[in-house]
């Protein structure tokens, strides 16, 4: 005001609640926040376990000199799934526990959804590739199963493309 700068210290959440702009139930919010906190950290631990399992499995197969398609692709799949699980856990913790936002931005939700779907798609594609190689080496009669897997992956890719198309228009 004038040449003076006035600082006001208040808790924004309580101000918005008092003005009636947000509705908050203290006990229920704390229970939900606690649940998301526990679930997020459990998912992070599980993702780390999947990544460590992938590394351990690969190192053991490397030391024993048992490198084949399974021993290479299996750790890659475990690591990719670990990354996807970690990404979901990070998103849950950011959105619901630590950086709670009261505005709903659909662009952020679409971005998180596509990021997760693409990570899962990569893991599924690697798994499909491994199965195709395995079937090609062992038993051609089951090649139709590989075709089913590839068709499923293709439909997921088409669904993600449609998601991009329809969300970019808005």
Order of alpha helices (4+ residues) and beta strands (2+ residues): alpha-alpha-alpha-alpha-alpha
